[in-house]
């Protein structure tokens, strides 16, 4: 009789403990997690809407070879905390690299650009995110919806660029040998509203694989109020801002994949 009572009490205790843990947030009771992701976005809309995209090039010394704006990439590191079964708060830091192209701007000598290499831009950003898990979800595993608002600083990257300009009566080659393209110390502010459909799959008791598709609405500071004075550079502050704004506005879909560590 006593043995049956002990067994019954032990069984009741196990059931109570199981129910208690079932109500807790976090994967296996682990509520804090950190993710590292690669972010890839194919600028289809940018390529489709950009004028004369087929005439863009990459620099090869002081010459130009035909090139396409096929892929942009970046990296995210995200720290999250589950507050209940279906809700988590995250903070994400990002480094994004993308290409921009010359618009119909004039050179310092009022020549028109006829060929241009791609220019490279790098963005550093921070984004608070709210994550809501799907039906029967247990944050942070399973299917989830993420909504965030991020803030970015965009800077042109100092690399080898080449621009050919039609300056009467000759075609002039602009390169690092004879001009500074941008004021590389200047930054352009932007922000982004994001929605992401994300899936995390357990690999082990602490490690998860995650994959998601992300939609971004990017807004870049308008060139109004920025200087049109080239100040010895090939592109003024307002022209640089306009190139970055155009690229940000049209790069709206990205894929992300990486690993999540829970603890």
Phi, psi and omega in degrees: 000314180296323179296317179296322179295318179297317180298319180295317179295318179297318179297317178297320179297316180298317179297317180295317179297318180297316179295322179298314180290331179295333180275346182283153175275165176095147178286117184053037179081000180268116188261337182260140180212153178226134184239146171235123186228146167268138182241123182237132173221130177269117187281062182297313181295321178298313180295322183290322185268347186280132180289134175058034179299327182292347181262012182273157191219169171244150184281138174224089190067234176258019177243172183235135174245141179304141182209162177238152175270079192270326189208133171244156186213165177194182182221140177239141168236124188233131175251128183229161179217120177282130180257338169203191186298330189242003187225136176217153175245137185230154170230129188236134172251138186226147167236120183239138178237128180210168183253147172232158182240157178295133171269189184279060178264159181261155178280171180302334180260021176065023172277161179257140181286130179250334175213146183210138170287161173294146172257146184254138180232146178234134180243136172246128186219163175226139184216117168285141185225140169256130180242129179238124182282160180283188180303134181059024180282161176222098183303132011258012182271164177087195182277137181216160176246131180242138176229130182212162175229117186245160181233135190227152169243123183252132178226143174287144182266134181281100180224183176281118177236154177223134176229131173257129183233145178268094179247116185307130003260012188237167168268123186254138176259122174259128177214182180296343181290333186231358179199153169268126185288314184223163164276098188289353176275342180284147176233152179244127182276144175210165174219162188218131171263130189232139166234135181224134172261115190237146177228127175243130183240128180295134171257321177214191181290344182234345188245133180236147171261133181233147179214141181203158172247135191234135177247129185237131168252109187256136180232125182246145180306132180293155182285351180302132179091344176276155186287138172267357179287123183288336176052038178090354178267161177290325181236136179282174179298319181291322179293320177298315179299320182294320178296316180294318180299318182296316180293316180297321183295329187257353175265091193247344183236133177220155175250141181228139177212147182177202184235149178237131176253128179253147178200000000 
